[in-house]
Amino acid sequence: FRRVLFRSLTDRLEDTFQRTERWLAQDNSADAYVRNSVVGLRGICDINYFRFAKAREVLGFMRPIMREISGAYTMGWIGMTLSCLLIQEGDFAAAHAEVSNSLTLTREALSPDAVLCDTLALVAAKCALEVGRHDEARDLLRSGLRTIYNHGLLDSMLCGFDAAIGLWNGYDDALVSIVHLREIAYGYQIGRASCRERV
């Protein structure tokens, strides 16, 4: 499990996909949380490979079990994954509603300062911008940028990048600085989607 997780956090998608396939094919006795975490990583791979029907199937499998396990952290990650799927499908209104609800519940259950809340805020900033709520997008981006180096999954960070670039008016300000965004991009050593090309 740790090897699968490490590869997802270092953005080795093809390796992550192959390892999740092998892991899930084994007759292992992992607890529900670990098994569904691996399933969730498989779903993230499916989203990035544009296999949306398969990603929905994975999320549909996960949600009832994860609700049973419960926990704000768990449900927050499911909400983020579903929001990323909706973003890729182009349904920004539904993504905005989903991630906003997840962010509200996670802030109430954990703390507004929790890293997961900042991760959700980056995804929510992208959604808010896409539905024309620019002031809301700036507030969310401000939250997300606080812990930008700790988000783990590249998908959520890229949402924040898209929001920042969409909000940039040609001049750096206290919130959006191209120099800062470049530093973040190189800090992530991005190979996929290349964020470096965006800035």
Secondary structure, 3 states (H helix, E strand, C coil): CHHHHHHHHCCCHHHHHHHHHHHHHCCCCCCHHHHHHHHHHHHHHHHHCCCHHHHHHHHHHHHHHHHHHCCHHHHHHHHHHHHHHHHHHCCHHHHHHHHHHHHHHHHHHCCCCCHHHHHHHHHHHHHHHHCCCHHHHHHHHHHHHCCHHHCCCHHHHHHHHHHHHHHCCCCCCCCCCHHHHHHHHHHHCCCHHHHHHHC
